[in-house]
Amino acid sequence: MNAAFVGFPLSGKSTLTAAATGIPIDPSAMPHARKAVVKVPDDRLNVLSDMYKPKKNTPATIEYIDVPGFSLADQKGLEDFKRYLPEIRKAELLVAVVRAFENPSVPAYRNRVDADADLGEFRDELVLADLETISNRVDKLIQSLKKPSKSHDLEKRELEVLEVCKDALEAEKPLFQTLTNDEQRRTVASFALLTLKPLLVVFNVSEDRAAETDPPVPEHAAGVVNVCAAIEEEIALLDADDGRAFLEDLGLKEPAGARLIRKCYESLGLVSFLTAGADEVRAWTIRKGSDAVEAASKIHSDIARGFIRAETVAFADMIENGDFKAAKSAGKVRQEGKTYVVQDGDIINFKFNV
């Protein structure tokens, strides 16, 4: 799983990425996309590790990509945006960082504080980038379909889907609202379209607003969160006790890193199931709604291929009874089949034969 942090210059995007990853900003790396793999905090793993004393404790991870800031106010900024598009297209989730505080260091022409307008400007550029991609492909397909070929029917079906996309984009409608079935999405998967990706909006607010409740989710976005990046960067550099005290003084329950990861999961529709034993306690990331076989495939394709059943217990039931054996004696361990929809926090022992 990966998420690209994108935004205008001086929005606080790199500061937020540093706070979320605990890795200080490296000025020499600023012209390039920076990447960092972050462990997903999950207290359930610690509880299971205390229970099983495993050799390994393996949390889920997320890769953050800090894309250099770009301005859409001039030709150079537009060229920068296009140069960074390949990195942005690789991401599963776009995290748009929008400045919502006064900043004296921002040039006068950009010193407005209008987060909604900035977000709208950024969204428009995503739509235009997708429209360019789709239009180019539509033109090629129209020319290709004028000549007989073995791929004629396939190209005709592709053109039908792309024309739907083009009409939506020309109406400034993002594609995640337009392509509603799996077949359509498979048709355009190779294009890595930007408006087909979930968009998490981060409003970078001033310190006095750091503890505010998150605002309503903006139109066309999958989620939203308020963060004061400058304060969060300071907290990330403190030791655990001082960091907790700082958070309490600000009225915050957890640091930005944990909040962002949770919002990323929600925006992407992800959950975690757990496996536990003497060798390893581990969290596995799956899409919400995944069945038992899909979950098994995350561990190994052989487990999915030879699936027999999934011995499953909810995390709360496991803890209430003390361990897996006790939960089984209490009738809390279920024998689930292939079509079982895995729930967040399920502890699963897969039975298989290959």
Secondary structure as UniProt FT lines:
FT   STRAND          2..6
FT   TURN            9..10
FT   HELIX           13..21
FT   HELIX           27..29
FT   TURN            30..31
FT   STRAND          34..39
FT   HELIX           43..52
FT   STRAND          56..58
FT   STRAND          61..66
FT   HELIX           75..90
FT   STRAND          93..100
FT   TURN            104..105
FT   HELIX           108..110
FT   HELIX           115..144
FT   TURN            145..146
FT   TURN            150..151
FT   HELIX           152..170
FT   TURN            171..172
FT   HELIX           175..177
FT   HELIX           182..188
FT   HELIX           189..191
FT   HELIX           194..196
FT   STRAND          199..205
FT   HELIX           207..209
FT   TURN            210..211
FT   TURN            219..220
FT   STRAND          223..227
FT   HELIX           229..236
FT   HELIX           240..250
FT   HELIX           256..268
FT   STRAND          270..276
FT   STRAND          280..287
FT   TURN            288..289
FT   HELIX           292..299
FT   HELIX           301..305
FT   STRAND          307..314
FT   HELIX           315..321
FT   HELIX           324..329
FT   TURN            330..331
FT   STRAND          334..336
FT   TURN            338..339
FT   TURN            344..345
FT   STRAND          346..352
//
